[in-house]
Amino acid sequence: MKPPEIIETERLRLRIPTVHDAEAVFAGYAQDPEVTRFLTWSPHKHIGTTRAFLQSCVEAWERGGDYGWVITRREHDEAIGMVGLRVGGFKADVGYVLARPFWGRGYMPEAVQPVVDWAFAQPPIYRVWAICDVENHASARVLEKVGMVREGVLRRWVMHANLGSEPRDCLCYAKVK
């Protein structure tokens, strides 16, 4: 089960990341504390951290089971965000990040929807799910727009280093077949 390396939507192109994306990723969102606020990783202080992350994404594609796509606008090949899909047995979870200048334009649901659709087209996948911090209302809305249903609150579920040293509550969303 290998997902497509390139996914195109009306306005976006998702493709496998390369280390050559490091400058755009670093400048666009990896070092931005507002973008990384609800993520499990801290803002990158050096572009080398971004390069190492992107190299790990390339290696993950080669191993299989953990896939990340760089989000670009169709008319530009510059990374503006990423979508990830981690497949494990009969389920897969999604995660995503988008540079702040592109918030509020509907790009994230447009990028996540075909990834969710691909996962559900695979016979062994019965559940696609995601979590978001209880205060991350924009992310919750993305999940609702791609057809996921809020299942509940996972109490003290994840550490968001950018928000403190204690685990935080998360909303759990899923779509099942």
C-alpha positions in Angstrom: 0.0 0.0 0.0 1.9 3.0 -1.3 0.1 6.4 -1.7 0.6 8.6 -4.7 3.7 10.7 -4.6 1.9 13.6 -6.2 -1.7 14.7 -5.4 -3.2 17.6 -7.3 -6.3 19.6 -6.3 -7.9 22.6 -7.9 -5.4 25.0 -6.3 -2.8 22.8 -4.7 -0.1 20.3 -5.5 1.0 17.9 -2.8 4.4 16.1 -3.4 7.1 14.2 -1.5 9.3 16.6 0.3 13.0 17.0 -0.4 15.8 18.6 1.6 15.7 21.4 -1.1 12.4 22.5 0.5 14.3 23.5 3.7 14.6 27.2 3.1 10.9 27.6 2.2 9.8 25.5 5.1 12.0 27.2 7.6 11.2 30.7 6.4 7.5 30.0 5.9 6.5 28.2 9.1 9.0 26.0 10.9 10.5 28.9 12.9 7.1 30.7 13.4 6.0 30.3 17.1 2.3 31.1 16.1 2.2 28.3 13.5 3.9 25.8 15.9 1.9 26.8 18.9 -0.3 23.7 18.9 2.3 21.3 17.5 4.4 18.8 19.4 7.6 20.3 18.2 9.2 23.7 19.0 9.9 26.3 16.4 13.2 25.6 14.6 16.0 27.9 15.6 18.3 26.8 12.8 17.7 25.7 9.2 19.7 22.6 9.9 16.9 21.3 12.1 14.5 21.8 9.2 16.9 20.0 6.8 17.2 17.0 9.2 13.4 16.9 9.5 12.9 16.9 5.8 15.5 14.1 5.4 13.6 12.0 7.9 10.5 12.6 5.8 12.2 11.3 2.7 13.5 8.2 4.6 10.0 7.6 6.0 8.6 7.4 2.5 11.3 4.8 1.6 10.4 2.7 4.7 6.6 3.0 4.2 3.8 3.5 6.6 4.6 7.2 7.4 4.0 9.6 4.5 4.3 13.3 4.3 3.5 15.7 1.4 4.7 19.2 1.0 1.8 21.5 0.1 2.5 23.9 -2.7 0.2 26.1 -4.8 -0.1 24.8 -8.3 1.4 27.9 -9.9 4.4 27.9 -7.5 6.5 24.9 -6.3 7.4 26.6 -3.0 6.3 24.7 0.2 3.6 26.5 2.2 2.8 23.6 4.5 2.7 19.8 4.9 0.2 17.0 5.4 1.2 13.7 7.0 -0.5 10.3 7.0 0.7 7.5 9.3 -0.7 4.1 8.5 -0.9 1.4 11.2 -2.8 -1.8 10.5 -6.5 -0.9 9.9 -6.2 2.7 10.7 -4.4 5.9 9.7 -3.9 9.2 11.4 -3.4 12.6 9.8 -1.6 15.7 10.8 -0.9 19.0 9.0 0.7 22.4 9.2 0.3 25.6 7.1 2.3 28.8 6.9 0.4 31.7 8.5 0.0 33.8 5.3 -2.1 31.1 3.9 -4.5 30.6 6.8 -8.2 31.2 6.2 -8.2 30.5 2.5 -9.5 26.9 2.6 -6.1 25.4 1.6 -5.9 23.0 4.5 -9.2 21.2 4.0 -8.4 21.1 0.2 -5.0 19.4 1.0 -6.3 17.0 3.7 -9.4 15.8 1.8 -7.6 13.8 -0.9 -5.2 12.2 1.6 -8.2 11.0 3.7 -10.0 9.9 0.5 -6.9 7.9 -0.6 -6.7 6.2 2.8 -10.3 5.2 2.7 -9.9 3.8 -0.8 -7.5 1.2 0.6 -9.3 -2.0 1.6 -7.4 -2.5 4.9 -8.1 1.0 6.2 -11.3 1.3 8.3 -10.5 4.4 10.4 -8.8 7.7 9.6 -8.4 9.9 12.7 -6.7 13.0 14.0 -6.4 15.0 17.2 -6.1 18.7 17.9 -5.7 20.8 21.0 -9.0 21.7 22.6 -8.1 25.4 22.0 -7.2 24.9 18.3 -10.6 25.7 16.8 -9.3 26.3 13.3 -7.9 22.7 13.2 -11.1 21.3 14.5 -12.9 23.0 11.7 -10.6 21.5 9.1 -11.3 18.0 10.5 -15.0 18.6 10.3 -14.8 19.9 6.8 -13.1 16.7 5.6 -15.9 14.6 7.1 -14.5 13.6 10.4 -16.7 13.5 13.5 -15.7 14.6 16.9 -15.6 11.5 19.1 -14.6 13.1 22.4 -11.9 14.6 24.5 -8.6 12.8 25.2 -7.7 14.1 28.5 -4.0 14.9 29.2 -3.2 13.3 25.8 -0.3 15.2 24.3 2.5 17.5 25.2 2.6 20.8 23.4 6.0 22.1 24.4 5.1 25.6 23.1 2.2 25.8 25.6 3.8 24.5 28.7 5.2 21.5 30.4 2.0 19.6 31.2 0.0 17.3 28.9 -3.0 18.9 27.3 -6.4 17.8 26.4 -7.1 17.1 22.8 -10.2 16.6 20.7 -10.3 13.3 18.9 -11.9 13.3 15.4 -12.4 10.3 13.1 -14.1 9.0 10.0 -14.8 5.3 9.7 -16.1 2.9 7.1 
